[in-house]
Amino acid sequence: MAGHDHPLFTLVYRAVSGAGERTGLGELRERALAHATGRLLILGLGPGHDLDHLPDEVTSVVGIEPSASMRTSAESRVAATRARGIDVEVVDAVGEALPIPDDSIDSVLLAYVLCTVEDVDAALAEVRRVLRPGGVVCVMEHVRAPEGTWLRRSQRLVAPVWPRMAGGCHADRDTRAALARAGFDVAGLRDITITSLPPVAPTLVGTAR
Ligand SMILES: C[S@@+](CC[C@H](N)C(=O)[O-])C[C@H]1O[C@@H](n2cnc3c(N)ncnc32)[C@H](O)[C@@H]1O
């Protein structure tokens, strides 16, 4: 979609997330996806690393991705997932307006995407609309650090330039509060710190229902 393609960021993110697969990010993706089942919606498919960590209970995937260069970078993983017998549909759309029927999704993956969507509340309202009653939201998002910490200070320091450097990403969103505001039970979410760039180290992982 116009305005969502950042080819340089795609190149950098693809390299960084590819390296991360071998240094802990892959394990984190597996942990986040552990409770995914049935038809899985991946919001912000990116280069598609999550496809390499789908549990057997996932039967089909719809990946929402508004960036053409990201869709291209995901092509080989999409093809490999289809070859494993899992249907994957990649859709050029945004989380704020999902072209998906109500109650038609069994599980949703939010991985490093709520930092980037323009309207978090609108995207989460859409997630609620398409998720069937009893469905699960798998979460793996970098989030705002607690006030008074050096991680929070690092986020404040980079805030003026970070979105321009990182494809529209905001390093300091309170994603737990946004999920709660959208009506999700957030008791299954845990705060962890992953060893990476300080502004994106504080991470929320687990499930919301
Ligand atoms: C940092 S990448 C993360 C990709 C992937 N989920 C992962 O964990 O590696 C964020 C992705 O969200 C996409 N994106 C940006 N705005 C979006 C929106 N409004 N709705 C859905 N996806 C969006 C970007 O194009 C990008 O591919």
PDBQT file of the ligand as one rigid body, heavy atoms in Angstrom, charges set to zero:
ROOT
HETATM    1  C1  LIG A 301       9.216  -4.707  12.260  1.00  0.00    +0.000 C 
HETATM    2  S1  LIG A 301       8.293  -5.550  11.063  1.00  0.00    +0.000 S 
HETATM    3  C2  LIG A 301       7.886  -7.061  11.904  1.00  0.00    +0.000 C 
HETATM    4  C3  LIG A 301       7.550  -8.181  10.980  1.00  0.00    +0.000 C 
HETATM    5  C4  LIG A 301       7.257  -9.534  11.636  1.00  0.00    +0.000 C 
HETATM    6  N1  LIG A 301       5.994  -9.530  12.322  1.00  0.00    +0.000 N 
HETATM    7  C5  LIG A 301       8.356  -9.984  12.538  1.00  0.00    +0.000 C 
HETATM    8  O1  LIG A 301       8.114 -10.265  13.704  1.00  0.00    +0.000 OA
HETATM    9  O2  LIG A 301       9.504 -10.072  12.077  1.00  0.00    +0.000 OA
HETATM   10  C6  LIG A 301       6.730  -4.690  11.067  1.00  0.00    +0.000 C 
HETATM   11  C7  LIG A 301       5.896  -5.014   9.870  1.00  0.00    +0.000 C 
HETATM   12  O3  LIG A 301       4.594  -4.435  10.009  1.00  0.00    +0.000 OA
HETATM   13  C8  LIG A 301       4.213  -3.896   8.759  1.00  0.00    +0.000 C 
HETATM   14  N2  LIG A 301       3.213  -2.827   8.972  1.00  0.00    +0.000 N 
HETATM   15  C9  LIG A 301       3.426  -1.489   9.056  1.00  0.00    +0.000 A 
HETATM   16  N3  LIG A 301       2.274  -0.840   9.266  1.00  0.00    +0.000 NA
HETATM   17  C10 LIG A 301       1.304  -1.792   9.325  1.00  0.00    +0.000 A 
HETATM   18  C11 LIG A 301      -0.099  -1.738   9.524  1.00  0.00    +0.000 A 
HETATM   19  N4  LIG A 301      -0.733  -0.570   9.715  1.00  0.00    +0.000 N 
HETATM   20  N5  LIG A 301      -0.785  -2.897   9.502  1.00  0.00    +0.000 NA
HETATM   21  C12 LIG A 301      -0.136  -4.075   9.305  1.00  0.00    +0.000 A 
HETATM   22  N6  LIG A 301       1.192  -4.187   9.135  1.00  0.00    +0.000 NA
HETATM   23  C13 LIG A 301       1.909  -3.053   9.136  1.00  0.00    +0.000 A 
HETATM   24  C14 LIG A 301       5.500  -3.399   8.155  1.00  0.00    +0.000 C 
HETATM   25  O4  LIG A 301       5.413  -3.239   6.762  1.00  0.00    +0.000 OA
HETATM   26  C15 LIG A 301       6.478  -4.473   8.585  1.00  0.00    +0.000 C 
HETATM   27  O5  LIG A 301       6.569  -5.513   7.656  1.00  0.00    +0.000 OA
ENDROOT
TORSDOF 0
